[in-house]
Amino acid sequence: MNLMDIIMIGVGLSMDAVAVSLTNGMTYHIGRDKKIMMPVFFGVFQGLMPLLGYFTGGVFSEWLVKYSGVIIFVILGFLGIRMVKEGLSHELIEKKEPTEMTYGVLFMQAIATSIDAFAVGIAFCAMKVSVWFSAGVISVTTFLCSLIAVLLGKKFGEWLGKKAEVLGGSILLILALKALLF
């Protein structure tokens, strides 16, 4: 497996984190610290999960792969429903400030968007891929993609106004349903 293959895997794995970063940028009030910490969280977890998959191999792999869709569905579904509900209640209230992004929410999002990387780590083990290098490339790729997405999300959020939270929650719900059904 060459560098370009690993970068493409990293881009593919980062797409859920990109969608969530875009959503977060649109809907949450995000200070400078969290604008950087969000891609850091997503990048670290996307890099950590292949390592866990690689080194735990068969111990948790069957269970996690079998139930990953349900786990992702529950986490992103909960967050999506909450965001849609808050967004709809904001439409009834004039000029409410955006919700503050918390590290707890960010932590849950990072876990939910990186579970599929665990299965990639198991595949790396079977293919005898250099997992440390691959995890680093995946981590950096996810960081960069998520950073761009959160900055774009901020611009879309300013443009969409109060509707951004409903749209953002809807995106999370679509990702949750996708995880459960596919």
N, C-alpha and C positions, 0 to 999 in steps of 0.2 A: 504494500500500500504506500503510495507516494504522498508528498505534501499536499498536492492539489486535491487528492481524494479525501484527505483528512479535513482540509478546509471546507470542502463541499459537505461533508458530514457535519462539521461545526455549524455551517450556515443552516442546514436542514434542521438540526437540533435546536438552533436558536430561534426559530420562527415563532414558537409559542411565547418565548420570552420577549420577542419583538412585539408581538400583538399585545401582550400585557403591558409592556413599557409604553407603547403608544397610547393605550387606554389610560394608564396611570398619568401620563403627561397631559391628557385631555381633561381628566376629571379631578385630580387631586391638586391641592396646593403643595408644591414641592420646592423646598428650599435648596440652596446650592449643595449642601451636604448630601441630601438624598438624591439629587440629580446625578451625583457621582456614585453614591452607595447603591443605587438601584442596579446599574449595570455591573457593579462589583458583585453584588449578591447573586445576580443571574449568572455571571461569568464563573464565579467560584463554584456554585452548585452544579452548573453544567460541566465543569471540569472534575468536580469531586465524584459525581455519580458514575462516570465510566470507570474511575479507579475502584469504587466500591463494587461495581459489577464485575470487574476483572478479578479482584482479589477474593471476593466472597463466592464467586463462581456459582456453584450449585446450592449453597446453603439457603439463601433467600430467593434465589433467582426465579424458581418456579412460582412461588407465591406472589412475588412482586410483579412479575410479568403477567400472571393470571389476573390479578386484581388492580393493576395500574390504572386501567380505565375508570374503575369505580372510585379509586382514591382521588384521581384528578377531577372527576365529575363532582365529588363532594366538596373539595376545596374550592375549585373555581366556580362551581354552581352557587355555593354559599356566598362567596364574594360578589358574584354577578347579581344575584337576587338582591343583596343588600344595596349595591350601587344603583340598580334600577329603582328600588323603593325610595332611596334617598333622593335620586334625581327627580322622580315624580313628585315627591313631597316638596322639593325645592321649587318646582314650577308653581306651586300654590303660594310660596313665600317670595316676596320680591327681594332681590339683591342679597341673597345669602352668600357668605364667603364659601369658597370650595373647602371640602373636607381635607383635613391635614393627613398626609401619608404617615403611617406609623411603621416602625421597624417590624412589629409583629405581623402586619399585613404583608409587608415585603418578604419576610421570612417564609410565610405560607405560600406566597406566589412563587418564590424561588424553588421551593420543594416541588410544587405542583407542575411547574414547567420543565423540571429536569428529570423527572422519573424515567422518561423514555431513554435518557442517556445511560441509565443503569443497564438496560438491555444491550446497548451498544458496547458497553464495557465487557459484557459476557461474550459478545461476538468477537471483540478484540482478543479475548483470551483464547478462543477457539482458533482464531486466525494467526496467533502468535505476533500480534502487532505490538510495537513499542508503546505501551500504555501511558507512560509518563509524558513523552513527547506529544502524543495524540491528545491527552487530556489538557495539556498546556495550550495547544493550538485551538481546541474546542473552546476553552475558557476565554482566550483572547478574542476569538471570533464572536462569541456571544456577547462579551463586554462591548465590543465596537458596534455591533448591530443594535444592541439595546440602548446604547448611548445615543445613537442617531435617532432611534425610535422615540425615546422620551423627549428629545428636543423637538422633533416633528409633532409629537402629541401635544406639547405645550402650545404650539402655533395653532393646531387644529382646535384645541380647547378654547383658545381666545376667540377663534372664528365662530365656533358652534355655540358658545355661551352655555346656558343652563342645560341645553340638550345633550351636552357632551357626556354627562354622567349616565344618562339613560343609554346612549350609544355605547359607552364604555362597558357598562354592565351587560348590555346585550352581546357585545363581543365576547366577554368572559363566559356568558351562558352558551354561546355557540361553540366555544372551545371545550366547555364542559360536556356538552352533548356529543361533540365529535369524539372526545376521549372515551365516552361510554359506548358509543355505537360502532366505532371503527377500531 
